[in-house]
Amino acid sequence: MLAAVGLGVVLLMPLVQKTVKDEFGLPLTNADVIRQQAAEKHLDPALIAAVIYAETKFDPRSSAAGARGLMQVMPQTAVFLAHRSGATDFTVGDLATPQVNIAYGSYYLRYLLNEYHGSTTLALAAYNGGESNVDRWVADARAAGHTLTVGDIPFPETRAYVARVLSAEGQYRHKYAQQLYG
């Protein structure tokens, strides 16, 4: 009987360890790609890592909405970015490759930061909730005489997403300084 319990524990341990790591750990893979893309796109590597963490916890997959890969890039967004960047050989299937996915997700993040005049909060809100929504929220906030803050974001999911990324960014900057900044 004791042997059967021991065998069960041994067989279940990888599942328990993965859950513990996902729930309480701060995973990091592809640090070299993140560093490269951060340098090319003039982004903080911790911000890229934090977006990946918030999107997929570094477990690449497709979402129910169709977003793909580590940074959950939507195929139509990737096609837009491919045209904008002059890419000629891009196919949507390329989003499954971490290097391509991180390159496109980082390009989109840089694009959004430029669109929102360097506001990380607005760029992250647009990354998650869409540019048209953020544009409307910003206009509404201006009409009310203030700037849009994280607490003003009307979509609870997007509000939580922005807060999660900003929190994880600081954690990645501290925990993985050597891997992300060399």
Contact map, one row per residue, 1 for C-alpha under 8 A:
11111000000000000000000000000000000000000000000000000000000000000000000000000000000000000000000000000000000000000000000000000000000000000000000000000000000000000000000000000000000000
11111100000000000000000000000000000000000000000000000000000000000000000000000000000000000000000000000000000000000000000000000000000000000000000000000000000000000000000000000000000000
11111110000000000000000000000000000000000000000000000000000000000000000000000000000000000000000000000000000000000000000000000000000000000000000000000000000000000000000000000000000000
11111111000000000000000000000000000000000000000000000000000000000000000000000000000000000000000000000000000000000000000000000000000000000000000000000000000000000000000000000000000000
11111111100000000000000000000000000000000000000000000000000000000000000000000000000000000000000000000000000000000000000000000000000000000000000000000000000000000000000000000000000000
01111111110000000000000000000000000000000000000000000000000000000000000000000000000000000000000000000000000000000000000000000000000000000000000000000000000000000000000000000000000000
00111111111000000000000000000000000000000000000000000000000000000000000000000000000000000000000000000000000000000000000000000000000000000000000000000000000000000000000000000000000000
00011111111100000000000000000000000000000000000000000000000000000000000000000000000000000000000000000000000000000000000000000000000000000000000000000000000000000000000000000000000000
00001111111110000000000000000000000000000000000000000000000000000000000000000000000000000000000000000000000000000000000000000000000000000000000000000000000000000000000000000000000000
00000111111111000000000000000000000000000000000000000000000000000000000000000000000000000000000000000000000000000000000000000000000000000000000000000000000000000000000000000000000000
00000011111111000000000000000000000000000000000000000000000000000000000000000000000000000000000000000000000000000000000000000000000000000000000000000000000000000000000000000000000000
00000001111111110000000000000000000000000000000000000000000000000000000000000000000000000000000000000000000000000000000000000000000000000000000000000000000000000000000000000000000000
00000000111111111000000000000000000000000000000000000000000000000000000000000000000000000000000000000000000000000000000000000000000000000000000000000000000000000000000000000000000000
00000000011111111100000000000000000000000000000000000000000000000000000000000000000000000000000000000000000000000000000000000000000000000000000000000000000000000000000000000000000000
00000000000111111110000000000000000000000000000000000000000000000000000000000000000000000000000000000000000000000000000000000000000000000000000000000000000000000000000000000000000000
00000000000111111111000000000000000000000000000000000000000000000000000000000000000000000000000000000000000000000000000000000000000000000000000000000000000000000000000000000000000000
00000000000011111111100000000000000000000000000000000000000000000000000000000000000000000000000000000000000000000000000000000000000000000000000000000000000000000000000000000000000000
00000000000001111111110000000000000000000000000000000000000000000000000000000000000000000000000000000000000000000000000000000000000000000000000000000000000000000000000000000000000000
00000000000000111111111000000000000000000000000000000000000000000000000000000000000000000000000000000000000000000000000000000000000000000000000000000000000000000000000000000000000000
00000000000000011111111110000000000000000000000000000000000000000000000000000000000000000000000000000000000000000000000000000000000000000000000000000000000000000000000000000000000000
00000000000000001111111111100000000000000000000000000000000000000000000000000000000000000000000000000000000000000000000000000000000000000000000000000000000000000000000000000000000000
00000000000000000111111111100000000000000000000000000000100000000000000000000000000000000000000000000000000000000000000000000000000000000000000000000000000000000000000000000000000000
00000000000000000011111110000000000000000000000000000000000000000000000000000000000000000000000000000000000000000000000000000000000000000000000000000000000000000000000000000000000000
00000000000000000001111111000000000000000000000000000000000000000000000000000000000000000000000000000000000000000000000000000000000000000000000000000000000000000000000000000000000000
00000000000000000001111111100000000000000000000000000000000000000000000000000000000000000000000000000000000000000000000000000000000000000000000000000000000000000000000000000000000000
00000000000000000000110111110000000000000000000000001000100000000000000000000000000000000000000000000000000000000000000000000000000000000000000000000000000000000000000000010000000000
00000000000000000000110011111000000000000000000000001000110000000000000000000000000000000000000000000000000000000000000000000000000000000000000000000000000000000000000000000000000000
00000000000000000000000001111110000000000000000010000000010000000000000000000000000000000000000000000000000000000000000000000000000000000000000000000000000000000000000000000000000000
00000000000000000000000000111110000000000000000000000000010000000000000000000000000000000000000000000000000000000000000000000000000000000000000000000000000000000000000000000000000000
00000000000000000000000000011111110000000000000000000000000000000000000000000000000000000000000001000000000000000000000000000000000000000000000000000000000000000000000000000000000000
00000000000000000000000000011111111000000000000000000000000000000000000000000000000000000000000000000000000000000000000000000000000000000000000000000000000000000000000000000000001100
00000000000000000000000000000111111100000000000000000000000000000000000000000000000000000000000000000000000000000000000000000000000000000000000000000000000000000000000000000000001100
00000000000000000000000000000111111110000000000000000000000000000000000000000000000000000000000000100100000000000000000000000000000000000000000000000000000000000000000000000000000000
00000000000000000000000000000111111111000000100110000000000000000000000000000000000000000000000000000100000000000000000000000000000000000000000000000000000000000000000000000000000100
00000000000000000000000000000011111111100000100000000000000000000000000000000000000000000000000000000000000000000000000000000000000000000000000000000000000000000000000000000000000110
00000000000000000000000000000001111111110000000000000000000000000000000000000000000000000000000000000000000000000000000000000000000000000000000000000000000000000000000000000000000000
00000000000000000000000000000000111111111010100000000000000000000000000000000000000000000000000000000110010000000000000000000000000000000000000000000000000000000000000000000000000000
00000000000000000000000000000000011111111111100100000000000000000000000000000000000000000000000000000000010000000000000000000000000000000000000000000000000000000000000000000000000000
00000000000000000000000000000000001111111110000000000000000000000000000000000000000000000000000000000000000000000000000000000000000000000000000000000000000000000000000000000000000000
00000000000000000000000000000000000111111110000000000000000000000000000000000000000000000000000000000000000000000000000000000000000000000000000000000000000000000000000000000000000000
00000000000000000000000000000000000011111110000000000000000000000000000000000000000000000000000000000000011001000000000000000000000000000000000000000000000000000000000000000000000000
00000000000000000000000000000000000001111111000000000000000000000000000000000000000000000000000000000000000001000000000000000000000000000000000000000000000000000000000000000000000000
00000000000000000000000000000000000011111111101100000000000000000000000000000000000000000000000000000000010001000000000000000000000000000000000000000000000000000000000000000000000000
00000000000000000000000000000000000001000111111100000000000000000000000000000000000000000000000000000000000000000000000000000000000000000000000000000000000000000000000000000000000000
00000000000000000000000000000000011011000011111110000000000000000000000000000000000000000000000000000000000000000000000000000000000000000000000000000000000000000000000000000000000110
00000000000000000000000000000000000000000001111111000000000000000000000000000000000000000000000000000000000000000000000000000000000000000000000000000000000000000000000011011000000100
00000000000000000000000000000000000000000011111111100000000000000000000000000000000000000000000000000000000000000000000000000000000000000000000000000000000000000000110010000000000000
00000000000000000000000000000000010001000011111111110000000000000000000000000000000000000000000000000000010000000000000000000000000000000000000000000000000000000000000000000000000000
00000000000000000000000000010000010000000000111111111000000000000000000000000000000000000000000000000000000000000000000000000000000000000000000000000000000000000000000010010000000000
00000000000000000000000000000000000000000000011111111100000000000000000000000000000000000000000000000000000000000000000000000000000000000000000000000000000000000000110110010000000000
00000000000000000000000000000000000000000000001111111110000000000000001000000000000000000000000000000000000000000000000000000000000000000000000000000000000000000000100000000000000000
00000000000000000000000000000000000000000000000111111111110000000000011000000000000000000000000000000000000000000000000000000000000000000000000000000000000000000000000000000000000000
00000000000000000000000001100000000000000000000011111111110000000000000000000000000000000000000000000000000000000000000000000000000000000000000000000000000000000000100100000000000000
00000000000000000000000000000000000000000000000001111111100000000000000000000000000000000000000000000000000000000000000000000000000000000000000000000000000000001001100100000000000000
00000000000000000000000000000000000000000000000000111111110000000000011100000000000000000000000000000000000000000000000000000000000000000000000000000000000000000000000000000000000000
00000000000000000000000000000000000000000000000000011111111110000000011100000000000000000000000000000000000000000000000000000000000000000000000000000000000000000000000000000000000000
00000000000000000000010001100000000000000000000000011111111000000000010000000000000000000000000000000000000000000000000000000000000000000000000000000000000000000000000000000000000000
00000000000000000000000000111000000000000000000000011011111100000000010000000000000000000000000000000000000000000000000000000000000000000000000000000000000000000000000000000000000000
00000000000000000000000000000000000000000000000000000001111110000000010000000000000000000000000000000000000000000000000000000000000000000000000000000000000000000000000000000000000000
00000000000000000000000000000000000000000000000000000001011111000001111000000000000000000000000100000000000000000000000000000000000000000000000000000000000000000000000000000000000000
00000000000000000000000000000000000000000000000000000001001111100001110100000000000000000000000000000000000000000000000000000000000000000000000000000000000000000000000000000000000000
00000000000000000000000000000000000000000000000000000000000111110111100100000000000000000000000000000000000000000000000000000000000000000000000000000000000000000000000000000000000000
00000000000000000000000000000000000000000000000000000000000011111111000100000000000000000000000000000000000000000000000000000000000000000000000000000000000000000000000000000000000000
00000000000000000000000000000000000000000000000000000000000001111110000000000000000000000000000000000000000000000000000000000000000000000000000000000000000000000000000000000000000000
00000000000000000000000000000000000000000000000000000000000000111110000000000000000000000000000000000000000000000000000000000000000000000000000000000000000000000000000000000000000000
00000000000000000000000000000000000000000000000000000000000001111111000001100000000000000000000000000000000000000000000000000000000000000000000000000000000000000000000000000000000000
00000000000000000000000000000000000000000000000000000000000001111111100111100000000000000000000000000000000000000000000000000000000000000000000000000000000000000000000000000000000000
00000000000000000000000000000000000000000000000000000000000111100111111111100000000000000000001100001000000000000000000000000000000000000000000000000000000000000000000000000000000000
00000000000000000000000000000000000000000000000000000000000111000011111110000000000000000000001111001000000000000000000000000000000000000000000000000000000000000000000000000000000000
00000000000000000000000000000000000000000000000000010011111110000001111100000000000000000000000001001100000000000000000000000000000000000000000000000000000000000000000000000000000000
00000000000000000000000000000000000000000000000000110011000100000001111110000000000000000000000000001100100000000000000000000000000000000000000000000000000000000000000000000000000000
00000000000000000000000000000000000000000000000000000011000011100011111111000000000000000000000000001000100000000000000000000000000000000000000000000000000000000000000000000000000000
00000000000000000000000000000000000000000000000000000000000000000011101111101100000000000000001000001001100000000000000000000000000000000000000000000000000000000000000000000000000000
00000000000000000000000000000000000000000000000000000000000000000111000111111100000000000000000000000000000000000000000000000000000000000000000000000000000000000000000000000000000000
00000000000000000000000000000000000000000000000000000000000000000111000011111110000000000001000000000000000000000000000000000000000000000000000000000000000000000000000000000000000000
00000000000000000000000000000000000000000000000000000000000000000000000001111111000000000000000000000000000000000000000000000000000000000000000000000000000000000000000000000000000000
00000000000000000000000000000000000000000000000000000000000000000000000011111111100000000000000000000000000000000000000000000000000000000000000000000000000000000000000000000000000000
00000000000000000000000000000000000000000000000000000000000000000000000011111111110000000001000000000001000000000000000000000000000000000000000000000000000000000000000000000000000000
00000000000000000000000000000000000000000000000000000000000000000000000000111111111000000101000000000000000000000000000000000000000000000000000000000000000000000000000000000000000000
00000000000000000000000000000000000000000000000000000000000000000000000000011111111100000000000000000000000000000000000000000000000000000000000000000000000000000000000000000000000000
00000000000000000000000000000000000000000000000000000000000000000000000000001111111110000000000000000001001100000000000000000000000000000000000000000000000000000000000000000000000000
00000000000000000000000000000000000000000000000000000000000000000000000000000111111111110100000000000000000000000000000000000000000000000000000000000000000000000000000000000000000000
00000000000000000000000000000000000000000000000000000000000000000000000000000011111111110000000000000000000000000000000000000000000000000000000000000000000000000000000000000000000000
00000000000000000000000000000000000000000000000000000000000000000000000000000001111111100000000000000000000000000000000000000000000000000000000000000000000000000000000000000000000000
00000000000000000000000000000000000000000000000000000000000000000000000000000000111111100000000000000000000000000000000000000000000000000000000000000000000000000000000000000000000000
00000000000000000000000000000000000000000000000000000000000000000000000000000000011111110000000000000000000000000000000000000000000000000000000000000000000000000000000000000000000000
00000000000000000000000000000000000000000000000000000000000000000000000000000000011111111100000000000000000000000000000000000000000000000000000000000000000000000000000000000000000000
00000000000000000000000000000000000000000000000000000000000000000000000000000000011001111100000000000000000000000000000000000000000000000000000000000000000000000000000000000000000000
00000000000000000000000000000000000000000000000000000000000000000000000000000000000000111110000000000000000000000000000000000000000000000000000000000000000000000000000000000000000000
00000000000000000000000000000000000000000000000000000000000000000000000000000010010000111111010000000000000000000000000000000000000000000000000000000000000000000000000000000000000000
00000000000000000000000000000000000000000000000000000000000000000000000000000000000000001111111000000000000000000000000000000000000000000000000000000000000000000000000000000000000000
00000000000000000000000000000000000000000000000000000000000000000000000000100110000000000111111000000000000000000000000000000000000000000000000000000000000000000000000000000000000000
00000000000000000000000000000000000000000000000000000000000000000000000000000000000000000011111100000000000000000000000000000000000000000000000000000000000000000000000000000000000000
00000000000000000000000000000000000000000000000000000000000000000000000000000000000000000111111110011000000000000000000000000000000000000000000000000000000000000000000000000000000000
00000000000000000000000000000000000000000000000000000000000000000001100010000000000000000011111111011000000000000000000000000000000000000000000000000000000000000000000000000000000000
00000000000000000000000000000000000000000000000000000000000100000001100000000000000000000000111111011000000000000000000000000000000000000000000000000000000000000000000000000000000000
00000000000000000000000000000000000000000000000000000000000000000000100000000000000000000000011111111000000000000000000000000000000000000000000000000000000000000000000000000000000000
00000000000000000000000000000100000000000000000000000000000000000000110000000000000000000000001111111100000000000000000000000000000000000000000000000000000000000000000000000000000000
00000000000000000000000000000000100000000000000000000000000000000000000000000000000000000000000011111110000000000000000000000000000000000000000000000000000000000000000000000000000000
00000000000000000000000000000000000000000000000000000000000000000000000000000000000000000000011111111111000000000000000000000000000000000000000000000000000000000000000000000000000000
00000000000000000000000000000000000000000000000000000000000000000001111110000000000000000000011111111111100000000000000000000000000000000000000000000000000000000000000000000000000000
00000000000000000000000000000000110010000000000000000000000000000000011000000000000000000000000001111111110000000000000000000000000000000000000000000000000000000000000000000000000000
00000000000000000000000000000000000010000000000000000000000000000000000000000000000000000000000000111111111000000000000000000000000000000000000000000000000000000000000000000000000000
00000000000000000000000000000000000000000000000000000000000000000000000010000100100000000000000000011111111100000000000000000000000000000000000000000000000000000000000000000000000000
00000000000000000000000000000000000000000000000000000000000000000000001110000000000000000000000000001111111110000000000000000000000000000000000000000000000000000000000000000000000000
00000000000000000000000000000000000011001010000100000000000000000000000000000000000000000000000000000111111111000000000000000000000000000000000000000000000000000000000000000000000000
00000000000000000000000000000000000000001000000000000000000000000000000000000000100000000000000000000011111111100000000000000000000000000000000000000000000000000000000000000000000000
00000000000000000000000000000000000000000000000000000000000000000000000000000000100000000000000000000001111111110000000000000010000000000000000000000000000000000000000000000000000000
00000000000000000000000000000000000000000000000000000000000000000000000000000000000000000000000000000000111111111000000000110010000000000000000000000000000000000000000000000000000000
00000000000000000000000000000000000000001110000000000000000000000000000000000000000000000000000000000000011111111100000000000000000000000000000000000000000000000000000000000000000000
00000000000000000000000000000000000000000000000000000000000000000000000000000000000000000000000000000000001111111110000000000000000000000000000000000000000000000000000000000000000000
00000000000000000000000000000000000000000000000000000000000000000000000000000000000000000000000000000000000111111111000000110110000000000000000000000000000000000000000000000000000000
00000000000000000000000000000000000000000000000000000000000000000000000000000000000000000000000000000000000011111111111101100000000000000000000000000000000000000000000000000000000000
00000000000000000000000000000000000000000000000000000000000000000000000000000000000000000000000000000000000001111111110000000000000000000000000000000000000000000000000000000000000000
00000000000000000000000000000000000000000000000000000000000000000000000000000000000000000000000000000000000000111111110000100000000000000000000000000000000000000000000000000000000000
00000000000000000000000000000000000000000000000000000000000000000000000000000000000000000000000000000000000000011111111001100000000000000000000000000000000000000000000000000000000000
00000000000000000000000000000000000000000000000000000000000000000000000000000000000000000000000000000000000000001111111000000000000000000000000000000000000000000000000000000000000000
00000000000000000000000000000000000000000000000000000000000000000000000000000000000000000000000000000000000000001111111100100000000000000000000000000000000000000000000000000000000000
00000000000000000000000000000000000000000000000000000000000000000000000000000000000000000000000000000000000000001001111111100000000000000000000000000000000000000000000000000000000000
00000000000000000000000000000000000000000000000000000000000000000000000000000000000000000000000000000000000000001000011111110000000000000000000000000000000000000000000000000000000000
00000000000000000000000000000000000000000000000000000000000000000000000000000000000000000000000000000000000000000000001111111000000000000000000000001100000000000100000000000000000000
00000000000000000000000000000000000000000000000000000000000000000000000000000000000000000000000000000000000000001001001111111100000001000000000000000000000000000000000000000000000000
00000000000000000000000000000000000000000000000000000000000000000000000000000000000000000000000000000000000010011011011111111110000000000000000000000000000000000000000000000000000000
00000000000000000000000000000000000000000000000000000000000000000000000000000000000000000000000000000000000010010000000111111111000000000000000000000000000000001100100000000000000000
00000000000000000000000000000000000000000000000000000000000000000000000000000000000000000000000000000000000000000000000011111111110001000000000000000000000001101100000000000000000000
00000000000000000000000000000000000000000000000000000000000000000000000000000000000000000000000000000000000000010000000001111111111111000000000000000000000000000000000000000000000000
00000000000000000000000000000000000000000000000000000000000000000000000000000000000000000000000000000000000110010000000000111111111000000000000000000000000000000000000000000000000000
00000000000000000000000000000000000000000000000000000000000000000000000000000000000000000000000000000000000000000000000000011111110000000000000000000000000001001000000000000000000000
00000000000000000000000000000000000000000000000000000000000000000000000000000000000000000000000000000000000000000000000000001111111011000000000000000000001001000000000000000000000000
00000000000000000000000000000000000000000000000000000000000000000000000000000000000000000000000000000000000000000000000000001111111111000000000000000000000000000000000000000000000000
00000000000000000000000000000000000000000000000000000000000000000000000000000000000000000000000000000000000000000000000000000110111111100000000000000000000000000000000000000000000000
00000000000000000000000000000000000000000000000000000000000000000000000000000000000000000000000000000000000000000000000000000100011111110000000000000000000000000000000000000000000000
00000000000000000000000000000000000000000000000000000000000000000000000000000000000000000000000000000000000000000000000000000100111111111000000000000000000000000000000000000000000000
00000000000000000000000000000000000000000000000000000000000000000000000000000000000000000000000000000000000000000000000001001100111111111100000000000000000000000000000000000000000000
00000000000000000000000000000000000000000000000000000000000000000000000000000000000000000000000000000000000000000000000000000000001111111110000000000000000000000000000000000000000000
00000000000000000000000000000000000000000000000000000000000000000000000000000000000000000000000000000000000000000000000000000000000111111111000000000000000000000000000000000000000000
00000000000000000000000000000000000000000000000000000000000000000000000000000000000000000000000000000000000000000000000000000000000011111111100000010000110000000000000000000000000000
00000000000000000000000000000000000000000000000000000000000000000000000000000000000000000000000000000000000000000000000000000000000001111111110000110000000000000000000000000000000000
00000000000000000000000000000000000000000000000000000000000000000000000000000000000000000000000000000000000000000000000000000000000000111111111000000000000000000000000000000000000000
00000000000000000000000000000000000000000000000000000000000000000000000000000000000000000000000000000000000000000000000000000000000000011111111100000000000000000000000000000000000000
00000000000000000000000000000000000000000000000000000000000000000000000000000000000000000000000000000000000000000000000000000000000000001111111111110000000000000000000000000000000000
00000000000000000000000000000000000000000000000000000000000000000000000000000000000000000000000000000000000000000000000000000000000000000111111111110000000000000000000000000000000000
00000000000000000000000000000000000000000000000000000000000000000000000000000000000000000000000000000000000000000000000000000000000000000011111111000000000000000000000000000000000000
00000000000000000000000000000000000000000000000000000000000000000000000000000000000000000000000000000000000000000000000000000000000000000001111111000000000000000000000000000000000000
00000000000000000000000000000000000000000000000000000000000000000000000000000000000000000000000000000000000000000000000000000000000000000000111111100000000000000000000000000000000000
00000000000000000000000000000000000000000000000000000000000000000000000000000000000000000000000000000000000000000000000000000000000000000000111111110000000000000000000000000000000000
00000000000000000000000000000000000000000000000000000000000000000000000000000000000000000000000000000000000000000000000000000000000000000100110011111000000000000000000000000000000000
00000000000000000000000000000000000000000000000000000000000000000000000000000000000000000000000000000000000000000000000000000000000000001100110001111101100000000000000000000000000000
00000000000000000000000000000000000000000000000000000000000000000000000000000000000000000000000000000000000000000000000010000000000000000000000000111111100000000000000000000000000000
00000000000000000000000000000000000000000000000000000000000000000000000000000000000000000000000000000000000000000000000010000000000000000000000000011111100000100110000000000000000000
00000000000000000000000000000000000000000000000000000000000000000000000000000000000000000000000000000000000000000000000000000000000000000000000000001111100000100000000000000000000000
00000000000000000000000000000000000000000000000000000000000000000000000000000000000000000000000000000000000000000000000000000000000000000000000000011111110000100000000000000000000000
00000000000000000000000000000000000000000000000000000000000000000000000000000000000000000000000000000000000000000000000000000000000000001000000000011111111101100000000000000000000000
00000000000000000000000000000000000000000000000000000000000000000000000000000000000000000000000000000000000000000000000000000000000000001000000000000001111101100000000000000000000000
00000000000000000000000000000000000000000000000000000000000000000000000000000000000000000000000000000000000000000000000000000000100000000000000000000000111111100000000000000000000000
00000000000000000000000000000000000000000000000000000000000000000000000000000000000000000000000000000000000000000000000000000000000000000000000000000000111111110000000000000000000000
00000000000000000000000000000000000000000000000000000000000000000000000000000000000000000000000000000000000000000000000000000000000000000000000000000000001111111000000000000000000000
00000000000000000000000000000000000000000000000000000000000000000000000000000000000000000000000000000000000000000000000000001001100000000000000000000000111111111100000000000000000000
00000000000000000000000000000000000000000000000000000000000000000000000000000000000000000000000000000000000000000000000000001000000000000000000000000111111111111110000000000000000000
00000000000000000000000000000000000000000000000000000000000000000000000000000000000000000000000000000000000000000000000000000000000000000000000000000000000111111111000000000000000000
00000000000000000000000000000000000000000000000000000100000000000000000000000000000000000000000000000000000000000000000000011001000000000000000000000000000011111111100000000000000000
00000000000000000000000000000000000000000000000000000000000000000000000000000000000000000000000000000000000000000000000010011000000000000000000000000100000001111111110000000000000000
00000000000000000000000000000000000000000000000000000000000000000000000000000000000000000000000000000000000000000000000000000000000000000000000000000100000000111111111000000000000000
00000000000000000000000000000000000000000000000000000100000000000000000000000000000000000000000000000000000000000000000000000000000000000000000000000000000000011111111100000000000000
00000000000000000000000000000000000000000000001001101100000000000000000000000000000000000000000000000000000000000000000000010000000000000000000000000000000000001111111110000000000000
00000000000000000000000000000000000000000000001001000000000000000000000000000000000000000000000000000000000000000000000000000000000000000000000000000000000000000111111111000000000000
00000000000000000000000000000000000000000000000000000000000000000000000000000000000000000000000000000000000000000000000000000000000000000000000000000000000000000011111111100000000000
00000000000000000000000000000000000000000000000001001100000000000000000000000000000000000000000000000000000000000000000000000000000000000000000000000000000000000001111111110000000000
00000000000000000000000000000000000000000000011011000000000000000000000000000000000000000000000000000000000000000000000000000000000000000000000000000000000000000000111111111000000000
00000000000000000000000000000000000000000000010000000000000000000000000000000000000000000000000000000000000000000000000000000000000000000000000000000000000000000000011111111100000000
00000000000000000000000000000000000000000000000000000000000000000000000000000000000000000000000000000000000000000000000000000000000000000000000000000000000000000000001111111110000000
00000000000000000000000001000000000000000000010011000000000000000000000000000000000000000000000000000000000000000000000000000000000000000000000000000000000000000000000111111111100000
00000000000000000000000000000000000000000000010000000000000000000000000000000000000000000000000000000000000000000000000000000000000000000000000000000000000000000000000011111111100100
00000000000000000000000000000000000000000000000000000000000000000000000000000000000000000000000000000000000000000000000000000000000000000000000000000000000000000000000001111111100000
00000000000000000000000000000000000000000000000000000000000000000000000000000000000000000000000000000000000000000000000000000000000000000000000000000000000000000000000000111111100000
00000000000000000000000000000000000000000000000000000000000000000000000000000000000000000000000000000000000000000000000000000000000000000000000000000000000000000000000000011111111100
00000000000000000000000000000000000000000000000000000000000000000000000000000000000000000000000000000000000000000000000000000000000000000000000000000000000000000000000000011111111111
00000000000000000000000000000000000000000000000000000000000000000000000000000000000000000000000000000000000000000000000000000000000000000000000000000000000000000000000000000001111111
00000000000000000000000000000011000000000000000000000000000000000000000000000000000000000000000000000000000000000000000000000000000000000000000000000000000000000000000000000001111111
00000000000000000000000000000011011000000000110000000000000000000000000000000000000000000000000000000000000000000000000000000000000000000000000000000000000000000000000000001001111111
00000000000000000000000000000000001000000000100000000000000000000000000000000000000000000000000000000000000000000000000000000000000000000000000000000000000000000000000000000000111111
00000000000000000000000000000000000000000000000000000000000000000000000000000000000000000000000000000000000000000000000000000000000000000000000000000000000000000000000000000000111111
